[in-house]
Amino acid sequence: MLLLGWFSTGNMNNARNQHKASMLSNGEVLVTGGYYGNNVALNSSELFVPSTSTWTTTGNMAYVRWIHAASVLLNGKVLVTGGWTGSSALDNAELYDSSTGTWTTTGSMTDARYIHTASTLSNGLVLVTGGLDNNGVALNSAELYDPLTGTWTTTGNTADIRYWHTASVLSNGKVLVTGGGVSSGLNSAELYDPSTGAWTTTGNMNDIRSAHTASVLTNGLVLVTGGLDNNSVALYSAEVFDSSTGTWTATGNMIDARCLHTASILSNGKILVTGGLGNGYLNSAELYDPSTGTWTTTNNMNNVRAYHTASVLSNGLVLIAGGGNNNGALRERP
């Protein structure tokens, strides 16, 4: 794939920050929640239509929320969980049906949480881990959502409390959780086994990191990039996890140190990293080549941004939406 550059597309109807974007089965992108200025939380959602490069509004969620999680279920619906209203954490969840453009509430989680992760497992259940509770206390609890019953059940606790961590579903069905923040950052990693509901610790990362990214590569390895260290300094480093050995190996450093960025797996297997916070807000983008373990710069985005979303469209373009104080949406042309 030859990267030719970035171009602007239609703006979202709402400027939004720390929102979520979900790729629907029809190729459209659903954007939910976030906040706009002065920590005003949103309950609005909208759709990006690639065929027309336009945004259309769709049904509002029942609750305002940001720093929440969104998961595409095996039945195509989108499950939104938790988040922060600006004054309190949420334990509620709701479902978006793209065939009707409407939201319906579903069972509430056992714990209110935000800055957590939510992963759709191969058995159709959704695993939610960690986050902060209503008092800003980090959690080690985990729970499972069953779309067939609309109910939650608790499952094994993680060994470490964590938020701003990552969760990746591996090819063997297990879930790898990495890093995150507590009173000090973590370099620990652990694996969830859906068949037993138990967690086991695995090799520690080489670097402490939170607000980083984790991407499952086409070869099955997991690439972790950037994040914040214990001194709240953005990292250049990247490393790779091999589930067959439970070990981490350092790989090439990024050209820019960054946290709160995005990482997208392209159709050619390379990883596109965009924006984030380093020395201020960034508009830089770079590509990781798993075959060489090296990074190369590509064209800068038109806008600096962090806390944004990146969605790989079915046509191979990458849609970048929101973040920072920007309400523009950008695409990358392959």
Buried (B, 14 or more C-beta within 10 A) or exposed (E): EEBEEBEEBBBBBBBBBBBBBBBBEEEBBBBBBBBBEEEEBBBBBBBBBBEEBEBEEBBBBBBBBBBBBBBBBEEEBBBBBBBBBEEEBBBBBBBBBBEEBEBEEBBBBBBBBBBBBBBBBEEEBBBBBBBBBBEEEBBBBBBBBBBEEBEBEEBBBBBBBBBBBBBBBBEEEBBBBBBBBBEEBBBBBBBBBBEEBEBEEBBBBBBBBBBBBBBBBEEEBBBBBBBBBBEEEBBBBBBBBBBEEEEBEEBBBBBBBBBBBBBBBBEEBBBBBBBBBBEEBBBBBBBBBBEEBEBEEBBBBBBBBBBBBBBBBEEEBBBBBBBBBBBBBBBBBB
